[in-house]
Amino acid sequence: MGFINKKRMPVESNNHIFDEVIYKVDHLNIRGLLMTPHAKVQRIVIYLRGGKGQVGKVRTGRLMQFADKHTLVFGPYYRGNNGSEGKDEFYGADLNDVTVAIRILHQMYPDTPIHMIGFSRGGLQGLLTFQDLPVTSYIIWGGVSDINLMYEERVDLRGMLKRMIGHPKKNVTAYKQRDAVAQLKESSPPILIVHGGEDKQVGIHHAYYLEAQLEKIGATFRTYYQMSEGHVPRPFALKATLQAIKQWMFDAEHNKLKDND
C-alpha cells in the first residue's frame, strides 16, 4: 500500500513540495494533490473537496489554508474526477478513495495526528468514513450532513442525485446507506461543526441537525457558526474560521476539548 506515482507540480512554496499522486483503490488509479513539508511532519490534514468534476476541485490555495511548516495536507480528487479512473458514485464506492488514502498516510507517518476536513459535499464524505479511520478529529465545514435534506433543499441538484443515487422514495436502501448521522456513536472521534448562517448552497439546518444528534448521543463536539457568512466566508471571516479550525486541531491533539466544550 502506498503512492504508485508522483508528479511534481509547478507551485512555488518555501515550506512545502506539491505533488499530484496516484494510488490504487479497487483496481483503479485514483489521483490526489499532496502537499508535503520540508520539515518533519507533525500533523496531517485530509481535505475532502466539495462539488463534482471541475466544480469544487482540489486546488493548491485551498490546501495551503490549513498548513504550517510542519503540516502535510492531502486532497483526494475522488474517482471519476480530474483524471481519476472510475465513476463517481456520490457517497458510494468513492468513499474508498478517502479511506485508502488515509491508511496510506497513517502507514507512512504512524504516530502523527490526522484531521479530516469535509467541505460542502465533502461533509458527508467525511461523516461516512471518519469513524473507522485512525483520525484525531473531524471538521465538517459548510457540509452536507444528511442526503435527504440535500435532496429537499437543492432542487437544482435533484436531477443529478436521481441519476447517481436514485429517488429517495424509490431507492430507499441507497439513501439509507448514506445516512451517516444514524451511524454516529458516543465514542466517535470529536467533531467541529463550522457553518455560515447565510449559506445558500448547504443550509445551516444541516449543522443544527448534526449538532442535535451529537448532543443526543453524548459525543464530543464543538460548533463555530458565523451567522452573517455564506458558503465561503468573506476574507476577514475566513481568517477567523481558519484560526478556529487550527485551534480545534491543537486542542484535539492535546486532549483539551473537554475543558472547552
C-alpha positions as CSV (number, residue, x, y, z in Angstrom):
1,M,0.0,0.0,0.0
2,G,1.4,3.4,-1.0
3,F,1.5,6.0,-3.7
4,I,2.5,4.4,-7.0
5,N,3.4,7.6,-8.9
6,K,4.2,11.2,-8.1
7,K,4.3,14.2,-10.5
8,R,5.9,17.4,-9.2
9,M,3.5,20.4,-9.6
10,P,4.8,23.8,-10.5
11,V,3.9,25.5,-7.3
12,E,6.3,27.9,-5.5
13,S,6.4,27.4,-1.8
14,N,9.2,27.9,0.8
15,N,7.9,25.2,3.1
16,H,6.2,22.5,1.0
17,I,6.5,20.4,-2.1
18,F,3.4,19.8,-4.2
19,D,2.9,16.5,-6.0
20,E,0.0,15.0,-7.8
21,V,0.0,11.4,-6.7
22,I,-1.7,8.2,-7.9
23,Y,-2.7,5.4,-5.6
24,K,-4.7,2.2,-6.2
25,V,-8.3,1.8,-4.9
26,D,-10.5,-1.1,-6.1
27,H,-8.1,-1.7,-9.0
28,L,-8.5,1.9,-10.1
29,N,-5.9,4.7,-10.4
30,I,-7.0,7.5,-8.1
31,R,-5.4,10.9,-8.1
32,G,-4.9,13.5,-5.4
33,L,-2.9,16.5,-4.5
34,L,-0.2,16.1,-1.8
35,M,1.4,19.0,0.0
36,T,4.5,17.7,1.9
37,P,6.5,19.9,4.2
38,H,10.3,20.1,4.0
39,A,10.3,19.9,7.8
40,K,9.3,17.0,10.0
41,V,5.6,16.1,9.5
42,Q,3.8,16.7,12.8
43,R,0.2,17.0,11.6
44,I,-1.7,15.6,8.7
45,V,-4.8,17.2,7.2
46,I,-7.1,15.4,4.8
47,Y,-9.2,17.9,2.7
48,L,-12.4,16.4,1.3
49,R,-13.5,18.5,-1.5
50,G,-17.0,19.6,-2.4
51,G,-18.8,19.6,-5.7
52,K,-18.2,17.3,-8.6
53,G,-15.9,17.4,-11.6
54,Q,-14.4,20.9,-12.1
55,V,-16.8,22.4,-9.5
56,G,-15.1,22.4,-6.2
57,K,-12.0,20.7,-7.5
58,V,-8.9,20.4,-5.2
59,R,-6.7,23.5,-5.6
60,T,-3.3,24.4,-4.1
61,G,-4.6,27.5,-2.5
62,R,-7.3,25.6,-0.6
63,L,-4.8,23.1,0.8
64,M,-2.3,25.9,1.8
65,Q,-5.0,27.4,4.1
66,F,-4.7,24.5,6.5
67,A,-0.9,24.2,6.7
68,D,2.0,25.4,8.6
69,K,5.7,24.3,8.1
70,H,5.1,21.0,9.9
71,T,1.7,20.1,8.3
72,L,1.1,17.7,5.4
73,V,-2.1,18.2,3.5
74,F,-3.7,15.8,1.1
75,G,-6.8,16.2,-1.1
76,P,-8.2,13.2,-3.0
77,Y,-9.9,14.0,-6.3
78,Y,-12.4,11.1,-6.0
79,R,-12.9,8.5,-8.7
80,G,-14.3,9.9,-12.0
81,N,-13.0,13.3,-11.3
82,N,-9.9,15.2,-12.6
83,G,-8.1,12.3,-14.2
84,S,-9.0,9.6,-11.6
85,E,-10.3,6.4,-13.1
86,G,-13.8,5.0,-12.4
87,K,-17.2,6.6,-11.9
88,D,-18.1,9.0,-9.1
89,E,-20.9,7.3,-7.1
90,F,-21.6,10.3,-4.8
91,Y,-21.0,8.6,-1.4
92,G,-20.8,5.1,-2.9
93,A,-17.5,3.3,-3.6
94,D,-15.8,6.7,-3.9
95,L,-15.7,6.6,-0.1
96,N,-12.9,4.1,-0.5
97,D,-10.8,6.8,-2.2
98,V,-10.8,8.6,1.2
99,T,-10.2,5.6,3.4
100,V,-7.3,4.1,1.4
101,A,-5.5,7.5,1.2
102,I,-5.8,8.0,5.0
103,R,-4.5,4.5,5.6
104,I,-1.6,5.1,3.3
105,L,-0.6,8.3,5.1
106,H,-1.1,6.7,8.5
107,Q,1.3,3.9,7.5
108,M,3.8,6.5,6.3
109,Y,3.5,8.6,9.5
110,P,2.2,6.2,12.1
111,D,2.5,8.5,15.2
112,T,1.2,11.7,13.5
113,P,-2.3,13.1,14.3
114,I,-4.7,13.1,11.4
115,H,-7.5,15.6,11.0
116,M,-10.2,15.3,8.3
117,I,-11.9,18.4,6.9
118,G,-15.0,17.9,4.8
119,F,-16.3,20.9,2.9
120,S,-19.8,21.0,1.3
121,R,-20.3,17.7,-0.5
122,G,-17.2,16.5,1.4
123,G,-19.0,16.9,4.7
124,L,-21.0,13.7,4.2
125,Q,-18.0,12.1,2.6
126,G,-16.2,12.5,5.9
127,L,-19.1,11.6,8.1
128,L,-19.5,8.3,6.3
129,T,-15.8,7.4,6.8
130,F,-14.2,9.1,9.8
131,Q,-15.4,6.7,12.5
132,D,-13.5,3.7,11.1
133,L,-10.2,5.5,10.5
134,P,-7.2,6.4,12.6
135,V,-8.1,10.1,12.9
136,T,-7.7,12.5,15.7
137,S,-10.7,14.7,14.8
138,Y,-13.1,15.6,12.0
139,I,-14.1,19.1,10.9
140,I,-17.3,19.5,8.8
141,W,-17.3,22.9,7.2
142,G,-20.4,24.1,5.4
143,G,-21.0,20.4,5.0
144,V,-23.9,18.2,4.0
145,S,-24.9,16.1,7.0
146,D,-28.0,14.5,5.5
147,I,-28.5,13.4,1.9
148,N,-32.3,13.7,2.2
149,L,-32.0,17.3,3.4
150,M,-29.8,17.9,0.4
151,Y,-32.4,16.5,-2.0
152,E,-35.1,18.6,-0.4
153,E,-33.3,21.9,-0.4
154,R,-31.3,21.7,-3.7
155,V,-33.9,21.5,-6.3
156,D,-31.2,22.3,-8.9
157,L,-29.3,19.1,-7.9
158,R,-32.2,16.7,-7.9
159,G,-31.6,15.6,-11.5
160,M,-28.0,14.7,-10.7
161,L,-29.0,12.9,-7.5
162,K,-31.6,10.9,-9.3
163,R,-29.0,9.8,-11.9
164,M,-26.3,9.0,-9.4
165,I,-28.3,7.6,-6.5
166,G,-31.9,7.4,-7.4
167,H,-35.1,8.9,-6.0
168,P,-35.3,8.9,-2.2
169,K,-38.7,7.1,-2.2
170,K,-37.8,4.6,-4.9
171,N,-34.2,3.9,-3.9
172,V,-34.7,3.8,-0.1
173,T,-31.7,1.5,0.5
174,A,-29.3,3.7,-1.4
175,Y,-30.3,6.7,0.7
176,K,-30.3,4.7,3.9
177,Q,-26.7,3.6,3.2
178,R,-25.8,7.3,3.0
179,D,-27.3,8.1,6.4
180,A,-24.2,8.9,8.3
181,V,-25.8,10.6,11.3
182,A,-27.6,7.3,12.2
183,Q,-24.2,5.6,12.4
184,L,-22.6,8.1,14.9
185,K,-21.7,6.9,18.4
186,E,-20.7,8.5,21.7
187,S,-17.2,7.1,21.1
188,S,-16.8,8.7,17.6
189,P,-13.8,10.9,17.1
190,P,-14.6,14.5,18.1
191,I,-16.3,16.8,15.6
192,L,-16.0,20.5,14.9
193,I,-19.1,21.9,13.0
194,V,-18.3,25.0,11.0
195,H,-21.2,26.8,9.2
196,G,-22.4,30.1,7.9
197,G,-25.9,31.3,8.8
198,E,-26.4,32.7,5.2
199,D,-25.2,29.6,3.4
200,K,-27.5,29.1,0.4
201,Q,-25.7,26.0,-1.0
202,V,-25.9,23.9,2.2
203,G,-28.3,25.4,4.7
204,I,-27.3,25.8,8.3
205,H,-30.0,23.4,9.3
206,H,-27.6,20.6,8.2
207,A,-25.3,21.8,11.0
208,Y,-28.2,22.1,13.5
209,Y,-29.4,18.6,12.7
210,L,-25.9,17.2,13.2
211,E,-25.4,19.2,16.4
212,A,-28.7,17.9,17.9
213,Q,-27.8,14.3,17.1
214,L,-24.3,14.6,18.6
215,E,-25.8,16.2,21.7
216,K,-28.3,13.4,22.0
217,I,-25.8,10.6,21.9
218,G,-23.2,12.4,24.1
219,A,-20.5,12.7,21.5
220,T,-17.6,15.2,21.8
221,F,-18.1,18.2,19.5
222,R,-17.8,22.0,19.2
223,T,-19.6,24.4,16.9
224,Y,-18.3,27.5,15.2
225,Y,-21.1,29.5,13.5
226,Q,-20.8,32.7,11.6
227,M,-24.3,33.9,11.2
228,S,-23.6,36.6,8.7
229,E,-21.5,34.5,6.3
230,G,-22.4,32.3,3.3
231,H,-21.0,29.1,2.0
232,V,-17.5,30.6,1.7
233,P,-16.8,33.2,4.3
234,R,-15.6,36.7,3.3
235,P,-11.9,37.3,3.8
236,F,-12.0,38.7,7.3
237,A,-14.4,36.0,8.4
238,L,-12.3,33.3,6.6
239,K,-9.3,34.3,8.6
240,A,-11.2,33.8,11.9
241,T,-12.6,30.4,10.6
242,L,-9.2,29.1,9.8
243,Q,-7.9,30.2,13.3
244,A,-10.8,28.4,14.9
245,I,-10.1,25.2,12.9
246,K,-6.4,25.3,13.8
247,Q,-7.2,25.9,17.5
248,W,-9.5,22.9,17.4
249,M,-6.9,20.7,15.9
250,F,-4.4,21.8,18.6
251,D,-6.9,21.2,21.3
252,A,-7.8,17.7,19.9
253,E,-4.1,16.8,19.8
254,H,-3.6,17.9,23.4
255,N,-6.7,16.5,25.0
256,K,-8.2,19.9,25.7
257,L,-11.6,19.5,24.1
258,K,-13.5,18.6,27.3
259,D,-12.1,21.6,29.0
260,N,-13.6,23.9,26.4
261,D,-16.9,22.3,25.5
